[in-house]
């Protein structure tokens, strides 16, 4: 009779696995995630939310140009907060960090001041990048000068900056520009009549009017 290892009976084999949980066995090519299947998804969502939150932060100059009717920078900031739905996050040396609604951004062109643009791409304010820069908020309606490159003469027009439409135009082309143009008084009177609060840069914009009513 050949000598060898004693064969395990079925009963002996089953005893080797006593104490282990029963049920189906799942084979995986990689170790199980000890933090649960949704842990990585939660981290990814948190990273995405943090990135979006940071993208909405814009640094603006502490100083600002006060339009007619605003007696202080503090009053102006309160109005901006209500009309634009911004949050003043923190103040630095000469800047204030603000959180804007999604879609707002600050764009620095190749030349000229930095442009603060709304989600539609309309420039709502401009400011320089020097230490003494001031924030200048632009109105929706204003009288603009238009030059004719061939004749050297200039005209005036009233533009709706929300959509680019020209609402009124001067009938005179003149070598004089700006407030010296012969039609300046007429176009200014037209603008005052149709949009009496046009000097307030936070009025007449659809988002501002809606936010102010809330």
Helices and strands as residue ranges (DSSP letters): H 10-15, H 39-55, E 57-61, E 63-64, H 73-84, E 87-91, E 95-99, E 105-108, E 114-117, E 123-127, E 134-137, E 141-147, E 154-160, E 166-169, G 178-180, H 184-194, H 206-213
